[in-house]
Amino acid sequence: MAYLDNNVLTVNAILTKKGREILAKTGGLNITAFALADDEIDYTQFNPNHPLGSAYYDIAIRNTPVMEPITDESQLMKYKLVTLNDGVTAVPTINLNISSINVPRDFTGEILLSPSTNPTYNVTLGYTAILSNKNVGTLVVTETNSINSSTATIPTFAGDLASNTSQAVVGNKFRFIPNASLSKTTTTNITIIGNESGGNTAINVTVTVPTT
């Protein structure tokens, strides 16, 4: 969903693919929660030195065009608003055990992704791992989160974890398997997002194909 106007509290909401499926099967939606995000906001435009005074410090932000809702939930709301513990002044940092992946398409070894968060977060809901181009390979969950949930809070909705171009999975640890049928060398990325903290990190993924 998205606000239609910066000055009027009117909201325009459209259903994702998963939402349309549920509506078609049940005839209704039992919405129990919602999320907010600030993807379109550039906070560097906050100007505490505005010559017109404090009422205008955020005028540039308030005049920024807002996003219209789209149906591909892997391409929006990547920066959801989250609730952190009292005293936390920065989004916790997510670290990965590897800095990049560069393998041939016929590689059969273990490529494990083990994220961690400092300070400690994401111990219950785990992480969402997004492979931007699922043609290069597949992500597999090797360790589920504490509640064994496959539903991400960031950035996807209602268990609809894949778009036409990307793949997303939820867990604590993951494995990347390259596509042995890939026709040409391709580079993409994997993004790891904390489902409690909102922090994220990304690594490049290159799967090579030998030239003839």
Backbone as numpy.savetxt, mean C-alpha at the origin, in Angstrom:
# Nx Ny Nz CAx CAy CAz Cx Cy Cz
-13.41 6.52 -1.90 -14.25 7.70 -1.90 -13.37 8.94 -1.90
-13.98 10.09 -2.17 -13.23 11.34 -2.18 -14.18 12.49 -1.92
-13.66 13.57 -1.33 -14.43 14.79 -1.18 -14.60 15.44 -2.55
-15.82 15.86 -2.85 -16.09 16.50 -4.13 -15.59 17.93 -4.16
-15.50 18.54 -3.00 -15.18 19.96 -2.94 -14.36 20.21 -1.68
-13.37 21.08 -1.78 -12.54 21.39 -0.61 -13.31 22.14 0.48
-14.39 22.81 0.12 -15.08 23.66 1.06 -16.43 23.11 1.53
-16.94 22.08 0.84 -18.24 21.51 1.18 -18.04 20.06 1.59
-18.62 19.68 2.73 -18.44 18.33 3.24 -19.39 17.37 2.54
-19.16 17.18 1.25 -19.91 16.21 0.45 -18.94 15.14 -0.05
-19.32 13.90 0.14 -18.42 12.80 -0.19 -18.99 11.99 -1.35
-18.14 11.66 -2.30 -18.52 10.82 -3.42 -17.86 9.46 -3.23
-18.66 8.40 -3.16 -18.13 7.06 -2.94 -18.52 6.14 -4.08
-17.56 5.33 -4.54 -17.86 4.32 -5.55 -17.34 2.98 -5.05
-17.90 1.91 -5.55 -17.55 0.57 -5.09 -16.35 0.03 -5.85
-15.49 -0.68 -5.13 -14.40 -1.41 -5.77 -14.97 -2.67 -6.40
-14.12 -3.41 -7.08 -14.55 -4.67 -7.69 -15.10 -5.61 -6.62
-14.40 -5.70 -5.48 -14.86 -6.57 -4.41 -16.20 -6.10 -3.87
-16.37 -4.80 -3.73 -17.64 -4.27 -3.24 -18.79 -4.60 -4.18
-18.55 -4.49 -5.49 -19.60 -4.82 -6.45 -19.96 -6.30 -6.38
-18.95 -7.15 -6.17 -19.22 -8.59 -6.05 -20.10 -8.88 -4.85
-19.77 -8.25 -3.70 -20.56 -8.47 -2.49 -21.98 -7.95 -2.67
-22.12 -6.79 -3.27 -23.44 -6.22 -3.51 -24.28 -7.12 -4.40
-23.65 -7.69 -5.43 -24.38 -8.57 -6.35 -24.82 -9.86 -5.66
-23.99 -10.36 -4.74 -24.31 -11.63 -4.08 -25.31 -11.47 -2.94
-25.22 -10.37 -2.18 -26.03 -10.23 -0.97 -27.13 -9.19 -1.09
-27.02 -8.31 -2.07 -28.01 -7.26 -2.22 -27.81 -6.09 -1.29
-26.73 -6.10 -0.51 -26.46 -5.00 0.40 -25.03 -5.06 0.90
-24.61 -3.99 1.57 -23.26 -3.92 2.13 -23.34 -3.65 3.62
-22.60 -4.42 4.38 -22.53 -4.22 5.83 -21.21 -3.55 6.15
-21.14 -2.25 5.93 -19.90 -1.50 6.12 -19.71 -1.24 7.61
-18.59 -1.72 8.15 -18.33 -1.59 9.59 -17.15 -0.67 9.90
-16.40 -0.27 8.89 -15.23 0.57 9.13 -14.88 1.33 7.86
-14.09 2.38 8.02 -13.61 3.13 6.87 -12.22 3.65 7.18
-11.51 4.08 6.16 -10.15 4.58 6.33 -10.03 5.94 5.65
-9.10 6.74 6.16 -8.81 8.06 5.60 -7.36 8.09 5.14
-7.10 8.85 4.09 -5.74 8.95 3.57 -5.49 10.38 3.11
-4.22 10.72 2.95 -3.86 12.07 2.51 -2.85 12.00 1.36
-3.11 11.09 0.41 -2.20 10.90 -0.71 -1.92 12.18 -1.48
-2.94 13.04 -1.63 -2.79 14.21 -2.49 -2.22 15.43 -1.78
-1.92 15.31 -0.48 -1.48 16.46 0.30 0.05 16.57 0.31
0.54 17.76 -0.03 1.96 18.07 0.05 2.16 18.99 1.25
2.62 18.43 2.37 2.72 19.19 3.60 3.85 20.23 3.58
4.72 20.15 2.58 5.77 21.17 2.49 5.19 22.52 2.09
3.91 22.53 1.65 3.28 23.79 1.27 2.73 24.56 2.48
2.82 23.97 3.67 2.42 24.70 4.88 3.44 25.81 5.13
2.97 27.02 5.18 3.86 28.18 5.24 3.60 29.00 6.50
4.36 28.78 7.57 4.16 29.55 8.81 4.63 31.00 8.69
5.18 31.37 7.54 5.64 32.74 7.34 4.76 33.50 6.35
3.54 33.02 6.15 2.65 33.69 5.19 2.40 35.14 5.64
2.52 36.07 4.72 2.40 37.50 5.10 1.01 37.89 5.60
-0.01 37.07 5.33 -1.37 37.41 5.76 -1.73 36.81 7.11
-0.80 36.12 7.72 -1.04 35.62 9.07 -1.40 34.15 9.15
-1.67 33.69 10.39 -1.83 32.27 10.67 -3.02 31.64 9.95
-4.05 32.43 9.66 -5.21 31.87 8.97 -4.87 31.40 7.56
-3.72 31.84 7.06 -3.34 31.50 5.69 -2.13 30.56 5.63
-1.69 30.05 6.77 -0.54 29.15 6.76 -0.77 27.94 5.84
-2.00 27.43 5.86 -2.29 26.21 5.09 -3.13 26.48 3.85
-3.17 27.72 3.39 -4.03 28.08 2.26 -3.66 27.30 1.00
-2.37 27.10 0.76 -1.95 26.36 -0.44 -2.42 24.91 -0.37
-2.38 24.32 0.82 -2.84 22.94 0.98 -4.34 22.85 0.78
-5.08 23.80 1.37 -6.54 23.78 1.25 -7.00 24.02 -0.18
-6.18 24.66 -0.98 -6.54 24.93 -2.38 -6.04 23.85 -3.34
-5.39 22.84 -2.81 -4.91 21.75 -3.66 -6.08 20.91 -4.16
-6.15 20.63 -5.47 -7.24 19.77 -5.97 -7.20 18.41 -5.29
-8.36 17.88 -4.96 -8.44 16.57 -4.32 -8.68 15.48 -5.36
-8.29 14.26 -5.01 -8.42 13.14 -5.94 -9.88 12.70 -6.06
-10.24 12.27 -7.26 -11.53 11.63 -7.45 -11.39 10.15 -7.09
-12.46 9.51 -6.63 -12.38 8.08 -6.29 -12.16 7.24 -7.53
-11.36 6.18 -7.39 -11.14 5.23 -8.48 -11.38 3.83 -7.95
-11.61 2.88 -8.86 -12.01 1.53 -8.45 -10.84 0.60 -8.21
-9.63 0.98 -8.62 -8.47 0.11 -8.42 -7.83 0.44 -7.09
-8.14 -0.39 -6.05 -7.71 -0.06 -4.70 -6.21 -0.25 -4.47
-5.48 -0.79 -5.43 -4.03 -0.90 -5.27 -3.33 0.38 -5.70
-4.10 1.32 -6.26 -3.50 2.54 -6.80 -3.90 3.80 -6.04
-4.55 3.65 -4.90 -4.95 4.82 -4.14 -4.83 4.52 -2.65
-4.92 5.56 -1.85 -4.87 5.45 -0.39 -3.64 4.69 0.08
-2.50 5.04 -0.49 -1.24 4.41 -0.07 -0.69 5.06 1.19
-1.24 6.20 1.58 -0.77 6.90 2.77 -1.95 7.14 3.71
-2.43 6.04 4.29 -3.58 6.13 5.18 -3.18 6.76 6.51
-4.15 7.42 7.12 -3.95 7.97 8.45 -4.03 6.84 9.47
-3.10 6.83 10.40 -3.03 5.75 11.39 -2.97 6.35 12.79
-3.27 5.52 13.78 -3.19 5.92 15.18 -1.99 5.25 15.82
-1.05 6.05 16.34 0.14 5.52 16.98 0.08 5.81 18.48
0.97 5.16 19.20 0.99 5.32 20.66 1.32 6.76 21.06
0.88 7.14 22.25 1.21 8.47 22.77 2.73 8.65 22.85
3.18 9.81 22.45 4.61 10.10 22.51 5.37 9.78 21.24
4.75 9.05 20.30 5.42 8.73 19.03 5.32 9.94 18.12
6.45 10.45 17.70 6.47 11.67 16.90 6.84 11.45 15.44
7.10 10.19 15.07 7.45 9.88 13.69 6.93 8.49 13.34
6.66 8.28 12.06 6.19 6.97 11.62 7.33 5.96 11.79
7.07 4.83 12.45 8.12 3.82 12.63 8.74 3.37 11.31
10.02 3.08 11.35 10.77 2.71 10.15 10.67 1.21 9.89
10.40 0.85 8.63 10.37 -0.55 8.23 11.67 -0.89 7.52
12.30 -1.97 7.95 13.54 -2.43 7.34 13.34 -3.82 6.73
14.09 -4.08 5.66 14.05 -5.39 5.01 15.41 -6.04 5.10
15.41 -7.37 5.05 16.66 -8.12 5.15 17.48 -8.06 3.87
16.90 -7.63 2.76 17.63 -7.51 1.51 17.34 -6.13 0.91
18.28 -5.62 0.11 18.14 -4.28 -0.46 17.62 -4.30 -1.89
17.71 -5.43 -2.57 17.21 -5.55 -3.95 17.17 -7.02 -4.35
16.49 -7.29 -5.44 16.43 -8.64 -6.01 16.83 -8.56 -7.46
17.81 -9.34 -7.85 18.26 -9.41 -9.24 18.60 -10.85 -9.55
17.69 -11.55 -10.23 17.86 -12.98 -10.47 17.43 -13.33 -11.89
17.96 -14.42 -12.46 17.46 -14.90 -13.75 16.08 -15.53 -13.58
15.35 -15.64 -14.66 13.98 -16.14 -14.57 13.90 -17.60 -14.12
14.98 -18.36 -14.31 14.97 -19.78 -13.92 15.58 -20.01 -12.54
15.75 -18.94 -11.75 16.32 -19.07 -10.42 15.36 -19.85 -9.52
15.88 -20.83 -8.81 15.03 -21.69 -7.97 15.39 -21.61 -6.49
16.33 -20.75 -6.13 16.72 -20.62 -4.73 15.68 -19.85 -3.92
15.91 -19.76 -2.61 15.01 -19.04 -1.72 15.27 -17.54 -1.78
14.24 -16.77 -2.07 14.31 -15.31 -2.00 13.31 -14.87 -0.95
13.79 -14.68 0.27 12.92 -14.42 1.40 12.92 -12.94 1.76
11.75 -12.43 2.10 11.58 -11.05 2.54 11.10 -11.07 3.98
11.94 -10.55 4.89 11.63 -10.56 6.32 11.63 -9.13 6.85
10.51 -8.44 6.81 10.46 -7.06 7.30 10.46 -6.98 8.82
10.95 -5.87 9.34 10.90 -5.58 10.77 10.63 -4.09 10.94
10.13 -3.70 12.11 9.75 -2.31 12.34 10.43 -1.78 13.60
10.96 -0.55 13.51 11.62 0.09 14.63 11.05 1.51 14.81
10.44 1.83 15.99 10.19 0.93 17.12 9.15 -0.13 16.78
8.98 -1.10 17.67 8.18 -2.28 17.37 6.72 -1.93 17.09
6.27 -2.33 15.90 4.87 -2.24 15.48 4.60 -3.39 14.54
3.36 -3.50 14.09 2.94 -4.48 13.08 3.08 -5.92 13.54
3.06 -6.15 14.85 3.22 -7.51 15.37 1.90 -8.29 15.32
0.78 -7.60 15.21 -0.51 -8.29 15.16 -1.03 -8.40 13.73
-1.09 -7.28 13.03 -1.64 -7.28 11.67 -0.60 -7.53 10.60
0.67 -7.50 10.95 1.72 -7.80 9.98 1.89 -6.73 8.92
2.24 -7.17 7.72 2.60 -6.27 6.63 1.82 -6.61 5.37
1.66 -5.61 4.52 1.16 -5.83 3.16 2.35 -5.73 2.21
2.56 -6.76 1.41 3.62 -6.76 0.40 2.98 -6.63 -0.98
3.41 -5.62 -1.74 2.83 -5.37 -3.06 3.90 -5.52 -4.14
3.66 -6.44 -5.05 4.51 -6.59 -6.23 3.86 -5.80 -7.35
4.51 -4.72 -7.80 3.88 -3.78 -8.72 3.55 -4.40 -10.07
4.40 -5.29 -10.55 4.17 -5.95 -11.84 4.19 -7.46 -11.61
3.01 -8.05 -11.54 2.95 -9.48 -11.22 3.38 -10.37 -12.38
3.70 -9.79 -13.53 4.23 -10.60 -14.63 5.64 -11.11 -14.35
6.37 -10.41 -13.45 7.76 -10.81 -13.21 7.87 -11.95 -12.21
6.81 -12.23 -11.48 6.90 -13.30 -10.51 5.70 -13.33 -9.58
5.87 -14.00 -8.45 4.77 -14.20 -7.49 5.27 -14.02 -6.07
4.45 -13.41 -5.24 4.73 -13.31 -3.82 3.94 -14.38 -3.07
4.63 -15.07 -2.16 4.00 -16.11 -1.35 4.22 -15.78 0.12
3.18 -15.91 0.94 3.30 -15.67 2.38 3.92 -16.91 3.03
5.05 -16.73 3.70 5.71 -17.84 4.39 5.43 -17.85 5.89
4.97 -16.71 6.42 4.57 -16.63 7.83 3.39 -15.69 7.94
2.24 -16.20 8.40 1.06 -15.36 8.51 1.17 -14.44 9.71
0.32 -13.41 9.73 0.32 -12.51 10.87 -0.38 -13.18 12.06
-0.40 -12.49 13.19 -0.86 -13.10 14.44 -2.32 -13.52 14.39
-3.15 -12.78 13.64 -4.57 -13.13 13.57 -4.90 -13.87 12.28
-3.87 -14.24 11.53 -4.04 -15.01 10.30 -5.02 -14.32 9.34
-4.89 -13.01 9.26 -5.77 -12.23 8.40 -5.14 -12.03 7.03
-5.95 -12.15 6.00 -5.48 -11.89 4.64 -5.98 -10.55 4.13
-6.59 -9.76 5.01 -7.12 -8.46 4.63 -6.17 -7.36 5.07
-5.76 -6.56 4.13 -4.84 -5.46 4.43 -5.61 -4.25 4.92
-5.01 -3.51 5.83 -5.57 -2.21 6.20 -4.92 -1.11 5.38
-3.75 -1.38 4.84 -3.03 -0.43 4.00 -2.38 -1.23 2.89
-2.61 -0.95 1.63 -3.46 0.08 1.08 -4.71 -0.48 0.42
-5.03 -1.78 0.59 -6.16 -2.38 -0.12 -7.34 -2.59 0.81
-8.45 -3.01 0.25 -9.69 -3.09 1.01 -10.38 -4.43 0.82
-11.10 -4.87 1.84 -12.09 -5.94 1.75 -11.53 -7.22 1.15
-10.25 -7.47 1.31 -9.67 -8.71 0.82 -9.45 -8.74 -0.68
-9.71 -7.64 -1.38 -9.50 -7.60 -2.82 -8.06 -7.23 -3.07
-7.15 -8.24 -3.02 -5.73 -7.98 -2.88 -4.95 -7.95 -4.18
-5.59 -7.90 -5.31 -4.83 -7.86 -6.55 -5.55 -7.01 -7.59
-4.80 -6.27 -8.36 -5.36 -5.55 -9.48 -4.94 -6.28 -10.75
-5.22 -5.68 -11.90 -4.85 -6.32 -13.16 -3.34 -6.39 -13.35
-2.60 -5.49 -12.70 -1.16 -5.44 -12.93 -0.33 -5.79 -11.71
-0.90 -5.69 -10.51 -0.11 -5.90 -9.30 -0.66 -7.05 -8.48
0.17 -7.52 -7.52 -0.26 -8.54 -6.57 0.04 -8.04 -5.17
-0.87 -8.24 -4.25 -0.65 -7.86 -2.87 -1.02 -9.01 -1.96
-0.19 -9.26 -0.95 -0.44 -10.31 0.03 -0.18 -9.75 1.42
-0.74 -10.40 2.45 -0.62 -9.93 3.82 -0.02 -11.03 4.68
0.97 -10.68 5.48 1.60 -11.63 6.39 2.76 -10.99 7.12
3.57 -11.83 7.75 4.77 -11.35 8.45 6.03 -11.51 7.62
6.10 -12.60 6.85 7.26 -12.88 6.00 6.78 -13.40 4.66
7.65 -13.19 3.64 7.23 -13.49 2.28 8.37 -14.14 1.49
7.98 -14.75 0.38 8.96 -15.32 -0.56 8.62 -14.85 -1.95
9.65 -14.46 -2.71 9.45 -14.06 -4.10 9.90 -15.19 -5.01
9.03 -15.56 -5.96 9.34 -16.60 -6.94 9.31 -15.97 -8.33
10.44 -15.94 -9.04 10.45 -15.34 -10.38 9.62 -16.14 -11.37
9.12 -15.47 -12.38 8.32 -16.11 -13.42 9.24 -16.77 -14.44
9.25 -18.10 -14.45 10.14 -18.84 -15.33 9.77 -18.68 -16.80
8.58 -18.15 -17.08 8.13 -17.97 -18.47 8.26 -16.53 -18.95
8.89 -15.69 -18.16 9.04 -14.29 -18.54 9.75 -14.18 -19.88
9.26 -13.33 -20.79 9.79 -13.27 -22.15 10.91 -12.25 -22.33
11.02 -11.28 -21.42 12.08 -10.29 -21.55 12.46 -9.78 -20.16
13.68 -9.31 -20.04 14.16 -8.77 -18.76 13.28 -7.62 -18.31
12.83 -7.68 -17.06 11.87 -6.70 -16.56 12.26 -6.27 -15.15
12.12 -4.97 -14.90 12.38 -4.43 -13.57 11.09 -3.83 -13.01
10.83 -4.11 -11.76 9.68 -3.55 -11.06 10.08 -3.31 -9.61
9.14 -3.25 -8.70 9.49 -3.09 -7.29 8.50 -3.82 -6.39
8.95 -4.09 -5.19 8.10 -4.64 -4.13 8.05 -3.61 -3.02
6.85 -3.26 -2.60 6.64 -2.32 -1.50 6.11 -3.07 -0.30
6.72 -2.83 0.86 6.29 -3.43 2.11 5.69 -2.32 2.98
4.45 -2.52 3.43 3.73 -1.51 4.20 3.31 -2.11 5.54
3.53 -1.38 6.62 3.10 -1.82 7.94 1.60 -1.62 8.12
0.89 -2.68 8.43 -0.57 -2.59 8.54 -1.03 -1.92 9.83
-0.12 -1.65 10.75 -0.46 -0.91 11.96 0.20 0.47 11.98
1.44 0.53 11.54 2.20 1.77 11.66 2.03 2.71 10.48
1.72 2.16 9.30 1.60 2.99 8.11 2.92 3.28 7.42
4.05 2.89 8.01 5.34 3.09 7.35 5.49 2.15 6.17
6.42 2.47 5.28 6.63 1.60 4.13 8.07 1.70 3.65
8.48 0.68 2.92 9.77 0.67 2.25 9.62 -0.11 0.96
10.54 0.09 0.02 10.44 -0.57 -1.28 11.82 -0.99 -1.76
11.85 -2.07 -2.54 13.09 -2.54 -3.14 12.85 -2.80 -4.63
13.90 -2.65 -5.43 13.81 -2.96 -6.85 13.91 -4.46 -7.08
13.17 -4.92 -8.07 13.19 -6.34 -8.45 13.46 -6.42 -9.95
14.52 -7.14 -10.32 14.84 -7.35 -11.74 14.93 -8.84 -12.00
14.14 -9.31 -12.95 14.23 -10.70 -13.39 14.76 -10.69 -14.81
15.89 -11.32 -15.00 16.57 -11.27 -16.31 16.25 -12.46 -17.17
16.24 -12.20 -18.47 16.02 -13.25 -19.48 17.21 -13.24 -20.42
17.87 -14.38 -20.63 19.05 -14.41 -21.50 18.70 -14.06 -22.94
19.60 -13.32 -23.58 19.39 -12.97 -24.99 19.95 -14.07 -25.86
19.35 -14.26 -27.04 19.80 -15.30 -27.97 20.71 -14.66 -29.00
